[in-house]
């Protein structure tokens, strides 16, 4: 089955588009204008921006004007935004340290908002596990369909890798290696780079983002959580040199408390598969290897994903596969001879795929399919508590919470110098 | 300095060759005939085999006849062999589980042997740390120059890598990844393969040999021991299927208690460098990557070693280097501009290098240089207690003991599920 082919089976809804209230969309800067906004633009029958909230009203009004958001109303505070009834879905794309404050307030003040059904938040859910649990509980209490932007799960390469593995094309997985370069945490830092990225307290760092997204994808591809993990964290570069806008060294040094390297090794719960990860924190880049390599070895083949940066969720990847053709469900069980005849190879790459927009777009598509029931293939419950390892649907706050728990264990393992058991996900 | 160029500076000794007593050289089978013997053959002015001991006298007599070892005498037991005075050096190449018994007896009964000066033993020294300590102490008590066959230290690729790093060509090392495939410990086992290789008690396994040799080389290249380590061991294949002499499956399964995967992550004492290792235990081989990859990243460049098997000490490797030209010792300190002008690349490979013989040969050369003082470059003490990270000399029982201690920690870390501190080597 080809889970990447959506267009053939999804239809344009007959109903009105979902009305979107957006927190953190600015026409002039930030993440949303580069990713969420172009994605929404491509789905005009499914989504329409009707409300906008930014740190100041001015910015929202400017954005409405610049982007010609004729249906959108600008708000000055979370409280009034939360009770605006002309909204079916709220999207939050602000810096993570502000998630907890905004989301708890939003969920509290939207209780009586009759139309609000969906809440879509950027990863990570909170700055730490405690915040994430708080937000998760608040959303549960409010009763709302949650979506988290672990958008790599929608990457065509990730979906294809998951397909190949779930169809037995590499046999049983017996080992995995990941080496990645997380970009920001090297010897130098651009002058304009926001300082919270380098502050361990903010919860936005090599572990939460470069590792967090990647390891979520690994679990998603292999359809398995971890049973046991060990980690060692390094902050070998406690001071970074500032670079000016031309990339020249300024000679000025600033402190960094966030780690610049993570070593992580673990066993997957399914099959007790050994997984080895090395996450490097930035420049200089590697000369003889890609900055993202995921190597999956199985009893009947291998699968490799490569990308140019340690952010699998926003990188255009290349998938290399060597193994067996997908087994005929009604066919005989495999033998050496049959295996030989069934050997195959594949290199999968979409040259012009814009992964910054594309993966997020596919999350929006999944939300639309869920809401409008526009994909006959999907057979999802009325409320999606957790995507888990389904091809269909989208990751939820529950998926986010599971990942937050793993990340918390990673910090704990490094601090306590222990190999830790990961509680079974229920 | 080019530490690989020996021939230009070493000379043929004026004295008689060293007389070698060999334990475990058979003309028809085993390791020594493939490695030690061809090495000795290439150094006729430096070494001469004068005594032979095997498990039975018959085999020694046959070997003397077949190899035309006209100067050699066959012995029936360790005791008489140990007191034979026509010997300067004893080489031991028998299976590791027999090391402790043979070596302790040999050292005990050779006390009064006036000419015996050198004892050269195959890695690993013992089946475990306790045995290794015993043997080390017995050798100390006897008073003899020891040599251990951690022969990868003499590999031209390893020496070149060590040179590049010690000359600052990749700057400060900031991270290292190793992925290797240790060959024997997969789903299948040849019928003829000796069963002790698959028995955890024998002390010959993925950890002691594939990992042991490789990690010794990493420490040697980087001139650093480890400060902290964590390991996770896996025996996911408790039964292997036997293959007949044609490589066909027999359907018969035999138990395996030795691990088939090792995850190891650690910090080097020098610079707190994160090191990530994944040692896979055998077939199927990897499709998209070499079966040995050592990736060393520095602040000014990268260095990569690749080989076809997870046994760096007997593999012909390829070295890839990208970084700086060796610094002019009297030159100015480095700047960005100077760095740019000094960038260079190198691919180093000796197409016809026989690494099975070559690395061992270079150990014999080092012993000869040490004994005959035939290399004017060498400035070694009269007794080499430990090679440590010197280019000159050869690894000794002390180096072996240090490696045994690390391997013991690796087992301990996996059993206790802890990240352990490695005591400082004194």
Interface residues (C-beta under 8 A of the other chain):
Chain A: X174 X175 X177 X179 X187 X228 X230 X232 X234 X236 X249 X261 X263 X264 X265 X266 X267 X271 X272 X273 X274 X275 X276 X277 X278 X280 X284 X286 X287 X288 X289 X295 X297 X299 X300 X301 X302 X304 X320 X322 X336 X413 X417 X418 X419 X420
Chain B: X174 X175 X177 X179 X187 X228 X230 X232 X234 X236 X249 X261 X263 X264 X265 X266 X267 X271 X272 X273 X274 X275 X276 X277 X278 X280 X284 X286 X287 X288 X289 X295 X297 X299 X300 X301 X302 X304 X320 X322 X336 X413 X417 X418 X419 X420
